[in-house]
Amino acid sequence: MAELIPALIVETPPFDACQQMAADETLCDTLPAPHILRFYNWKCAGVTFGYSQRYKAVMSALSAGENRAPAAVRRPTGGGIVVHETDLTFSFIFPAPEVYFEPVKTYNRLHSAISAQYSQLGLNFDLLGEATADYAVNDPVMNCFSKPVSMDMLYNGKKVLGGALRKFGSRMLYQASFQAEDARSRADFHRNVILKALGREYGIRWHSTGADQATIERISSLARLKYATPAWNERI
């Protein structure tokens, strides 16, 4: 049997949406381990939207849907609008030295592994095999959980797990939202499923660590200077 590779679960304090995005980018830059998993600890509800979405269209869609325009933060990854109120949100950083970026294959690997782990517990999810007819990767107002796309994880026809990707050099950032009804009320259970699934798929052994003070300060600075600014959020 091949020796398991050490990997980190990084625990971070309660963050808002700007800090969450900054935390993932900081970990991609500092890379304390080749494989890093982080479950978001939310300080408050938040909204994130994809790197290529148009800010005014996103805010218009949010206002139309909820009669308000909540603060929304542009992710470094793609995808559409995601409301973070009851979801289990997490990120996974892993080596991706390949020259070509093939997102569908990456989603297939990640979501197939997670789905298989749930199946062992008698919980059966489906993977959407092809994109919806009206899906467009740069749709300015796409809501991630109203329009499932290829390799999203479904339960009774409803999307419950979707993710977004960004390649940083030779490593990949995967940001995911799990939106089952009990995502937060049974967060420990779902975290354990995800840990086992990714550990088995990537041949890794998890170790937990907290973010040190220098990392927290770097996250806070990046959140303030980038993710909280109009220059980032209203860039298109």
PyMOL commands that set and color helices and strands:
alter all, ss='L'
color gray80, all
select helices_A, chain A and resi 17-30+55-66+103-119+187-202+213-227+230-233
alter helices_A, ss='H'
color red, helices_A
select strands_A, chain A and resi 5-11+36-39+46-49+73-74+82-84+88-95+126-127+153-155+158-168+171-178+204-210
alter strands_A, ss='S'
color yellow, strands_A
deselect
rebuild
show_as cartoon
